[in-house]
């Protein structure tokens, strides 16, 4: 009789320990990235305890009053991208209208395409781009997400990108990271008379 009680107690503790494994995962939000610029590229680098965790960079070209924007998202080996959320807008002192934004090169890999959702935020300027279910791309540097941006205002020359990138690492004691920052990109060639 005592064996059954002890065995039941051990099994319950074992199941509780297995179910509680997710509780060992630590979650860290990094919201103070370092801004870098040079050779036409603007980037945010996110670090924790002196170690680079991830980065987002953009390179833009202006042609006939439209911006073509190439993005790249890097993350530390051993981490996986769970989701990407970008809010892009071009503030202007003369208008509240947002820029028109289109995806010209969607994220793609060898497997099924990720889910991409575009929306307009309530009571805020800009366009929100959300990328989820990245499949085989979650382990890679993502460099196939490009945009075409058409400012509606002739006085808007700065593109602002709010970014939130969710990362996880594998293993029962892995870490989850939320990378948050704002990336401003100036396009002086957009100044029009």
HELIX and SHEET records of a PDB file:
HELIX    1   1 UNK A    2  UNK A   19  1                                  18    
HELIX    2   2 UNK A   20  UNK A   24  5                                   5    
HELIX    3   3 UNK A  135  UNK A  139  5                                   5    
HELIX    4   4 UNK A  188  UNK A  190  5                                   3    
SHEET    1   A 6 UNK A  26  UNK A  30  0                                        
SHEET    2   A 6 UNK A 175  UNK A 186  1                                        
SHEET    3   A 6 UNK A 158  UNK A 169 -1                                        
SHEET    4   A 6 UNK A  79  UNK A  89 -1                                        
SHEET    5   A 6 UNK A 127  UNK A 132 -1                                        
SHEET    6   A 6 UNK A 115  UNK A 119 -1                                        
SHEET    1   B 6 UNK A  34  UNK A  38  0                                        
SHEET    2   B 6 UNK A  41  UNK A  48 -1                                        
SHEET    3   B 6 UNK A  51  UNK A  63 -1                                        
SHEET    4   B 6 UNK A  66  UNK A  75 -1                                        
SHEET    5   B 6 UNK A 142  UNK A 150 -1                                        
SHEET    6   B 6 UNK A 100  UNK A 105 -1                                        
END                                                                             
